[in-house]
Amino acid sequence: MRHRRLPRLDLEHSSYFLTNCLDRRRPLLRQAELAQYLIALYSRLRDQGGVALHGYVIMPDHYHVLLTLKTVPSISQVVRAVHSSFAIRLHQVSQVRGRTWQRRFRDHVLRDEEDYRTKISYMHANPVRAGLVENPVDYPWSSCRYWEAGEGPVSCDPLG
């Protein structure tokens, strides 16, 4: 028996932990240019006032982002805009054709500061669990370096 998915809840001004996977888990985000472009899309949304960006990690075949909706009314709208722009760029710079992202993404509404700490720790430890680095601060496509040393490809916003 197949279970139906629950409908997505878009809660204005809420904070979300997102997980998005590439179609067939292809490791396309190993390319530095594509990883940088993906996080730049979220950074641009932040700079335009649409979201607050609290953390991120770009893995070879998926990514996680922690953000808060500000002027963008729904998390679905954020993901649709980012994924659309990314897919256009991917098709321009590579031989990849067809679907770029899995059909659905996972979202978790952050409930409190402990939930935030749990999710950001999980996210920052992801490259270590995957065997990509020994220390999470060494992974270039993560907000860990920003939170630990104040540097990194994209700055982040505090929660709250």
ROSE-4610 file (N, C-alpha, C; in Angstrom, 1 decimal, always signed):
// ROSE-4610
residu = [M/M/M/R/R/R/H/H/H/R/R/R/R/R/R/L/L/L/P/P/P/R/R/R/L/L/L/D/D/D/L/L/L/E/E/E/H/H/H/S/S/S/S/S/S/Y/Y/Y/F/F/F/L/L/L/T/T/T/N/N/N/C/C/C/L/L/L/D/D/D/R/R/R/R/R/R/R/R/R/P/P/P/L/L/L/L/L/L/R/R/R/Q/Q/Q/A/A/A/E/E/E/L/L/L/A/A/A/Q/Q/Q/Y/Y/Y/L/L/L/I/I/I/A/A/A/L/L/L/Y/Y/Y/S/S/S/R/R/R/L/L/L/R/R/R/D/D/D/Q/Q/Q/G/G/G/G/G/G/V/V/V/A/A/A/L/L/L/H/H/H/G/G/G/Y/Y/Y/V/V/V/I/I/I/M/M/M/P/P/P/D/D/D/H/H/H/Y/Y/Y/H/H/H/V/V/V/L/L/L/L/L/L/T/T/T/L/L/L/K/K/K/T/T/T/V/V/V/P/P/P/S/S/S/I/I/I/S/S/S/Q/Q/Q/V/V/V/V/V/V/R/R/R/A/A/A/V/V/V/H/H/H/S/S/S/S/S/S/F/F/F/A/A/A/I/I/I/R/R/R/L/L/L/H/H/H/Q/Q/Q/V/V/V/S/S/S/Q/Q/Q/V/V/V/R/R/R/G/G/G/R/R/R/T/T/T/W/W/W/Q/Q/Q/R/R/R/R/R/R/F/F/F/R/R/R/D/D/D/H/H/H/V/V/V/L/L/L/R/R/R/D/D/D/E/E/E/E/E/E/D/D/D/Y/Y/Y/R/R/R/T/T/T/K/K/K/I/I/I/S/S/S/Y/Y/Y/M/M/M/H/H/H/A/A/A/N/N/N/P/P/P/V/V/V/R/R/R/A/A/A/G/G/G/L/L/L/V/V/V/E/E/E/N/N/N/P/P/P/V/V/V/D/D/D/Y/Y/Y/P/P/P/W/W/W/S/S/S/S/S/S/C/C/C/R/R/R/Y/Y/Y/W/W/W/E/E/E/A/A/A/G/G/G/E/E/E/G/G/G/P/P/P/V/V/V/S/S/S/C/C/C/D/D/D/P/P/P/L/L/L/G/G/G]
num = [1/1/1/2/2/2/3/3/3/4/4/4/5/5/5/6/6/6/7/7/7/8/8/8/9/9/9/10/10/10/11/11/11/12/12/12/13/13/13/14/14/14/15/15/15/16/16/16/17/17/17/18/18/18/19/19/19/20/20/20/21/21/21/22/22/22/23/23/23/24/24/24/25/25/25/26/26/26/27/27/27/28/28/28/29/29/29/30/30/30/31/31/31/32/32/32/33/33/33/34/34/34/35/35/35/36/36/36/37/37/37/38/38/38/39/39/39/40/40/40/41/41/41/42/42/42/43/43/43/44/44/44/45/45/45/46/46/46/47/47/47/48/48/48/49/49/49/50/50/50/51/51/51/52/52/52/53/53/53/54/54/54/55/55/55/56/56/56/57/57/57/58/58/58/59/59/59/60/60/60/61/61/61/62/62/62/63/63/63/64/64/64/65/65/65/66/66/66/67/67/67/68/68/68/69/69/69/70/70/70/71/71/71/72/72/72/73/73/73/74/74/74/75/75/75/76/76/76/77/77/77/78/78/78/79/79/79/80/80/80/81/81/81/82/82/82/83/83/83/84/84/84/85/85/85/86/86/86/87/87/87/88/88/88/89/89/89/90/90/90/91/91/91/92/92/92/93/93/93/94/94/94/95/95/95/96/96/96/97/97/97/98/98/98/99/99/99/100/100/100/101/101/101/102/102/102/103/103/103/104/104/104/105/105/105/106/106/106/107/107/107/108/108/108/109/109/109/110/110/110/111/111/111/112/112/112/113/113/113/114/114/114/115/115/115/116/116/116/117/117/117/118/118/118/119/119/119/120/120/120/121/121/121/122/122/122/123/123/123/124/124/124/125/125/125/126/126/126/127/127/127/128/128/128/129/129/129/130/130/130/131/131/131/132/132/132/133/133/133/134/134/134/135/135/135/136/136/136/137/137/137/138/138/138/139/139/139/140/140/140/141/141/141/142/142/142/143/143/143/144/144/144/145/145/145/146/146/146/147/147/147/148/148/148/149/149/149/150/150/150/151/151/151/152/152/152/153/153/153/154/154/154/155/155/155/156/156/156/157/157/157/158/158/158/159/159/159/160/160/160]
x = [+0.8/+0.0/+0.9/+0.6/+1.4/+0.8/+1.6/+1.2/+1.3/+0.3/+0.3/+1.2/+1.8/+2.6/+1.7/+2.1/+1.3/+1.5/+0.6/+0.7/+1.8/+2.5/+3.6/+2.9/+3.5/+3.0/+3.9/+3.4/+4.2/+3.8/+4.7/+4.4/+5.3/+4.6/+5.3/+6.2/+7.4/+8.3/+8.9/+8.7/+9.2/+10.6/+11.3/+12.7/+12.6/+13.3/+13.3/+14.7/+14.7/+15.9/+15.5/+16.2/+15.8/+16.9/+16.4/+17.3/+16.8/+17.7/+17.3/+18.4/+17.9/+18.8/+18.8/+19.9/+19.9/+19.2/+18.7/+18.0/+19.0/+18.5/+19.3/+20.6/+20.6/+21.7/+23.1/+23.0/+24.2/+25.1/+26.4/+27.3/+27.8/+26.9/+27.2/+27.8/+27.4/+27.9/+29.3/+30.0/+31.5/+32.2/+31.6/+32.2/+32.1/+33.3/+33.3/+32.4/+32.4/+31.6/+30.1/+29.6/+28.2/+27.9/+28.8/+28.5/+28.5/+29.4/+29.5/+28.2/+27.8/+26.6/+25.4/+25.2/+24.1/+24.0/+25.1/+25.0/+24.9/+25.4/+25.2/+23.8/+23.0/+21.6/+20.9/+21.2/+20.6/+21.1/+22.3/+22.9/+22.2/+22.0/+21.3/+19.9/+19.2/+17.8/+17.9/+18.9/+19.1/+19.4/+20.3/+20.7/+19.5/+18.6/+17.4/+16.3/+16.6/+15.6/+14.6/+14.7/+13.6/+13.7/+15.0/+15.2/+16.4/+16.4/+17.7/+18.3/+19.6/+20.4/+21.2/+20.9/+21.6/+22.7/+22.6/+23.6/+23.4/+24.4/+24.3/+25.5/+25.3/+26.3/+25.9/+26.9/+26.6/+27.5/+26.8/+27.4/+27.5/+28.2/+28.3/+26.9/+26.0/+24.7/+23.5/+23.6/+22.5/+23.0/+22.1/+22.5/+21.5/+21.9/+21.1/+21.2/+20.1/+20.1/+19.2/+19.7/+18.8/+18.5/+17.2/+16.9/+15.5/+15.3/+14.0/+13.4/+12.1/+11.4/+11.2/+11.4/+11.2/+10.1/+10.4/+9.4/+8.9/+9.6/+9.1/+8.0/+6.8/+5.7/+5.8/+6.5/+6.5/+7.9/+8.1/+9.4/+9.4/+8.2/+8.2/+8.6/+8.2/+8.6/+10.1/+10.7/+12.2/+12.9/+12.5/+13.1/+12.9/+11.7/+11.4/+12.3/+12.5/+13.3/+14.8/+15.3/+16.7/+16.9/+16.1/+16.2/+16.1/+15.2/+15.0/+16.3/+16.8/+18.0/+19.2/+19.3/+20.4/+20.3/+19.2/+19.0/+19.4/+19.0/+19.3/+20.9/+21.5/+23.0/+23.6/+23.2/+23.7/+23.7/+22.6/+22.4/+23.3/+23.6/+24.5/+25.9/+26.4/+27.8/+28.2/+27.2/+27.5/+26.8/+27.1/+26.3/+25.1/+24.9/+23.7/+22.4/+21.5/+20.2/+19.2/+17.9/+16.8/+16.7/+16.0/+15.7/+17.0/+17.0/+18.1/+17.9/+16.8/+16.5/+15.4/+15.5/+14.4/+13.1/+12.0/+10.7/+10.4/+10.6/+10.2/+11.5/+11.3/+12.4/+11.9/+12.8/+12.3/+12.5/+11.6/+11.6/+11.2/+11.8/+11.5/+11.5/+10.3/+10.2/+10.9/+11.8/+12.6/+11.6/+11.6/+10.7/+11.3/+12.6/+13.2/+14.7/+15.5/+16.9/+17.6/+17.1/+17.7/+17.6/+16.4/+16.2/+17.2/+17.4/+18.3/+19.7/+20.2/+21.5/+21.7/+20.7/+20.7/+20.9/+20.1/+20.1/+21.5/+21.9/+23.2/+24.4/+24.4/+25.4/+25.4/+24.2/+24.1/+24.6/+24.2/+24.6/+26.1/+26.7/+28.1/+29.0/+28.4/+29.1/+29.0/+28.1/+27.8/+29.0/+29.9/+31.1/+32.1/+32.1/+32.9/+32.3/+31.0/+30.3/+30.5/+30.6/+30.7/+32.2/+33.1/+34.5/+35.2/+34.6/+35.2/+36.2/+36.2/+37.2/+37.2/+38.3/+38.3/+37.8/+37.9/+37.4/+36.3/+35.1/+34.1/+34.5/+35.4/+35.8/+36.6/+37.1/+37.9/+37.1/+35.8/+35.0/+34.6/+35.0/+34.8/+33.4/+32.4/+31.1/+30.1/+30.5/+29.7/+29.8/+28.8/+28.8/+29.6/+30.1/+30.9/+32.1/+32.8/+33.9/+33.5/+32.3/+31.8/+31.5/+30.8/+30.4/+31.6/+32.7/+33.8/+34.9/+35.1/+36.2/+35.8/+34.5/+34.1/+34.4/+34.7/+35.1/+34.4/+34.3/+33.7/+33.2/+32.7/+32.2/+31.0/+30.2/+28.9/+28.8/+28.4/+28.2/+26.8/+26.5/+25.3/+24.7/+23.4/+22.6/+22.3/+22.4/+22.1/+20.6/+20.2/+18.8/+18.2/+17.0/+16.2/+16.3]
y = [-1.2/+0.0/+1.2/+2.1/+3.4/+4.4/+5.1/+6.2/+7.5/+8.3/+9.6/+10.5/+11.4/+12.4/+13.5/+14.0/+15.1/+16.3/+17.2/+18.4/+19.3/+20.0/+20.9/+22.1/+22.4/+23.6/+24.8/+25.8/+27.0/+28.0/+28.2/+29.1/+30.4/+31.5/+32.8/+33.1/+33.6/+34.0/+32.9/+31.7/+30.5/+30.2/+29.4/+29.0/+27.5/+27.2/+25.8/+25.2/+23.9/+23.1/+22.3/+22.6/+22.0/+20.9/+19.9/+18.9/+18.7/+18.9/+18.7/+17.9/+16.9/+15.9/+16.1/+15.9/+15.9/+14.6/+14.7/+13.5/+12.4/+11.2/+10.0/+10.1/+11.1/+11.3/+11.5/+12.1/+12.3/+13.3/+13.1/+13.9/+15.2/+15.9/+17.0/+18.2/+18.2/+19.4/+19.2/+18.2/+18.1/+19.2/+19.7/+20.7/+22.0/+22.6/+23.8/+24.9/+25.1/+26.2/+26.0/+24.7/+24.5/+24.6/+24.2/+24.3/+25.8/+26.6/+28.0/+28.7/+28.3/+28.9/+28.6/+27.4/+27.1/+27.9/+28.0/+28.8/+30.3/+30.7/+32.1/+32.4/+31.5/+31.7/+32.0/+31.2/+31.4/+32.7/+33.0/+34.3/+35.5/+35.4/+36.5/+36.7/+35.6/+35.7/+36.4/+36.1/+36.8/+38.3/+38.6/+40.0/+40.8/+40.2/+40.8/+41.0/+40.4/+40.5/+39.5/+38.5/+37.4/+36.4/+36.1/+35.1/+35.6/+35.0/+35.1/+33.7/+33.7/+32.5/+32.2/+31.1/+30.8/+29.7/+28.9/+27.9/+27.0/+26.3/+25.5/+24.5/+23.5/+22.6/+22.0/+22.1/+21.6/+20.3/+19.2/+17.9/+17.5/+16.5/+16.2/+15.9/+15.3/+14.9/+15.5/+16.3/+16.9/+18.1/+18.9/+20.0/+20.2/+20.9/+21.3/+22.8/+23.4/+24.9/+25.2/+26.1/+26.6/+28.0/+28.3/+29.7/+30.1/+31.4/+31.9/+32.7/+32.5/+33.3/+34.7/+35.7/+37.1/+37.6/+37.9/+38.5/+37.5/+36.4/+35.3/+34.5/+34.4/+33.8/+32.3/+31.6/+30.1/+29.5/+28.4/+27.7/+27.0/+26.6/+26.1/+27.1/+28.3/+29.4/+29.6/+29.5/+29.7/+28.6/+27.3/+26.2/+26.2/+26.5/+26.6/+27.6/+28.8/+29.8/+29.4/+28.8/+28.4/+27.3/+26.3/+25.1/+25.4/+26.3/+26.7/+27.4/+28.4/+29.1/+28.1/+27.2/+26.3/+25.4/+24.9/+23.9/+24.6/+25.9/+26.6/+26.7/+27.1/+27.2/+25.9/+24.8/+23.5/+23.1/+23.3/+22.9/+23.8/+25.0/+25.9/+25.5/+25.0/+24.7/+23.2/+22.4/+20.9/+20.2/+18.9/+18.1/+17.4/+17.8/+17.2/+17.7/+16.8/+17.1/+16.4/+16.8/+16.2/+16.7/+16.0/+16.4/+16.7/+17.8/+18.1/+17.7/+18.0/+17.7/+16.6/+15.9/+15.0/+15.8/+15.1/+15.8/+16.5/+15.9/+16.5/+16.9/+17.8/+18.2/+18.0/+17.8/+17.6/+18.9/+19.3/+20.5/+20.1/+20.8/+20.7/+22.1/+22.4/+23.7/+23.7/+24.6/+24.7/+25.2/+24.5/+24.8/+25.7/+25.5/+26.3/+26.3/+27.0/+27.1/+25.8/+24.9/+23.5/+22.8/+22.9/+22.3/+22.9/+24.2/+24.9/+24.3/+24.2/+23.7/+22.3/+21.5/+20.1/+20.0/+20.8/+20.7/+21.3/+22.4/+23.0/+22.1/+21.4/+20.4/+19.3/+18.7/+17.6/+18.1/+19.2/+19.7/+19.9/+20.5/+20.8/+19.5/+18.4/+17.2/+16.3/+16.6/+15.8/+15.5/+16.5/+16.1/+15.2/+15.2/+14.3/+12.9/+12.8/+11.5/+10.8/+11.7/+11.2/+10.9/+11.2/+10.9/+11.9/+13.1/+14.1/+14.9/+15.1/+15.8/+15.2/+15.5/+15.0/+16.0/+17.3/+18.3/+19.1/+19.4/+20.1/+21.5/+22.1/+23.5/+23.5/+22.3/+22.2/+22.1/+21.8/+21.6/+23.0/+23.2/+24.6/+25.0/+24.1/+24.4/+24.2/+24.8/+24.7/+26.0/+26.3/+27.5/+27.3/+26.1/+25.8/+26.8/+27.1/+28.0/+29.4/+29.8/+31.1/+31.2/+30.2/+30.2/+30.0/+29.3/+29.0/+30.1/+30.6/+31.6/+32.9/+33.1/+34.3/+34.5/+33.4/+33.5/+32.3/+32.5/+31.4/+32.1/+31.3/+31.8/+32.7/+32.4/+33.2/+33.4/+34.7/+35.0/+34.5/+34.3/+33.8/+34.8/+34.6/+35.5/+34.7/+35.4/+34.7/+34.4/+33.4/+33.0/+34.0/+34.5/+35.4/+36.8]
z = [+0.0/+0.0/+0.0/-0.9/-1.0/-0.1/+0.6/+1.5/+0.7/+0.8/+0.2/+1.0/+0.3/+1.0/+1.6/+2.7/+3.3/+2.5/+2.4/+1.7/+2.4/+1.6/+2.1/+2.8/+3.9/+4.7/+4.4/+3.8/+3.6/+4.7/+5.6/+6.7/+6.6/+6.4/+6.2/+7.4/+7.1/+8.1/+9.0/+8.5/+9.3/+8.8/+9.7/+9.4/+8.9/+7.9/+7.3/+7.2/+7.3/+7.0/+5.7/+4.6/+3.3/+2.9/+2.3/+1.7/+0.3/-0.7/-2.1/-2.8/-3.5/-4.2/-5.7/-6.3/-7.8/-8.3/-9.5/-10.1/-10.2/-9.8/-9.8/-8.9/-8.0/-7.1/-7.9/-9.1/-9.9/-9.1/-9.0/-8.3/-9.0/-9.6/-10.4/-9.6/-8.3/-7.5/-7.1/-7.5/-7.3/-8.1/-9.1/-9.9/-9.1/-8.8/-8.0/-8.6/-9.9/-10.5/-10.2/-10.3/-10.0/-8.5/-7.7/-6.2/-5.9/-6.4/-6.1/-6.7/-7.8/-8.4/-7.6/-7.1/-6.3/-5.1/-4.3/-3.1/-3.4/-4.5/-4.9/-5.2/-5.7/-5.9/-4.6/-3.6/-2.2/-1.6/-1.9/-1.4/-2.0/-3.3/-4.0/-3.5/-3.2/-2.6/-1.3/-0.5/+0.8/+0.6/-0.4/-0.7/-1.2/-1.8/-2.3/-1.2/+0.0/+1.1/+1.1/+0.3/+0.2/+1.4/+1.8/+2.8/+3.7/+4.9/+5.7/+5.6/+5.3/+5.0/+6.3/+6.9/+8.2/+8.1/+7.1/+6.9/+5.6/+5.2/+4.0/+4.0/+3.2/+2.8/+1.4/+0.5/-0.9/-1.0/-1.1/-1.2/-2.7/-3.1/-4.5/-5.2/-4.5/-5.1/-4.4/-3.4/-2.7/-2.0/-1.4/-0.5/+0.6/+1.6/+2.7/+2.9/+3.2/+3.5/+4.7/+5.5/+6.6/+6.3/+6.2/+5.9/+6.6/+6.6/+7.1/+6.0/+5.8/+4.8/+5.3/+4.5/+4.8/+3.9/+2.7/+1.8/+0.8/+0.6/-0.3/+0.5/+0.0/+0.7/+1.0/+0.2/+0.4/+0.1/+0.8/+0.7/-0.7/-1.2/-2.6/-3.6/-3.4/-4.4/-4.4/-3.2/-3.1/-3.9/-3.6/-4.2/-5.7/-6.1/-7.6/-8.3/-7.7/-8.3/-8.4/-7.3/-7.3/-8.2/-8.2/-9.1/-10.5/-10.9/-12.2/-12.8/-12.0/-12.5/-12.5/-11.6/-11.6/-12.8/-13.1/-14.2/-15.5/-15.7/-16.9/-17.0/-15.9/-15.9/-16.2/-15.6/-15.8/-17.2/-17.9/-19.3/-20.2/-19.8/-20.5/-20.5/-19.3/-19.1/-19.2/-19.4/-19.4/-20.5/-20.6/-21.6/-20.9/-19.7/-18.9/-19.5/-19.8/-20.3/-19.4/-19.6/-18.9/-17.5/-16.6/-15.3/-14.5/-13.7/-12.9/-11.5/-10.9/-9.5/-9.3/-8.2/-7.9/-7.8/-8.0/-8.0/-6.7/-5.6/-4.3/-3.5/-2.7/-1.7/-0.3/+0.6/+2.0/+2.8/+3.6/+4.4/+5.8/+6.7/+8.1/+8.7/+9.3/+10.0/+11.3/+11.5/+12.8/+13.9/+15.0/+16.1/+17.1/+17.4/+18.4/+18.2/+19.1/+19.0/+19.0/+19.8/+19.9/+18.6/+18.0/+16.7/+15.6/+15.7/+14.8/+15.0/+16.3/+16.6/+16.1/+16.3/+15.8/+14.3/+13.6/+12.1/+11.6/+12.1/+11.6/+11.9/+13.1/+13.4/+12.4/+12.2/+11.2/+9.8/+9.4/+8.1/+8.0/+9.0/+9.0/+9.1/+9.7/+9.8/+8.6/+7.7/+6.5/+5.7/+5.4/+4.6/+5.3/+6.6/+7.4/+7.3/+7.5/+7.4/+6.0/+5.0/+3.6/+3.3/+4.2/+3.9/+3.0/+2.8/+2.0/+2.6/+4.0/+4.8/+6.1/+6.9/+8.3/+9.3/+8.9/+9.8/+9.0/+9.6/+8.8/+8.4/+9.1/+8.7/+7.4/+7.0/+5.8/+4.5/+4.7/+3.5/+2.9/+1.6/+1.0/+0.8/+0.7/+0.3/+1.5/+2.6/+3.8/+4.6/+5.3/+6.2/+7.4/+7.7/+8.9/+9.1/+8.0/+8.1/+8.5/+7.9/+8.3/+9.8/+10.3/+11.7/+12.6/+12.2/+13.0/+12.9/+11.7/+11.5/+10.9/+10.6/+10.0/+8.5/+7.8/+6.4/+5.7/+4.4/+3.5/+2.3/+1.4/+0.1/+0.2/+1.3/+1.5/+3.0/+3.3/+4.7/+5.1/+6.4/+6.9/+7.9/+8.1/+9.0/+10.3/+11.4/+12.7/+12.7/+13.5/+13.6/+14.5/+14.1/+15.0/+14.7]
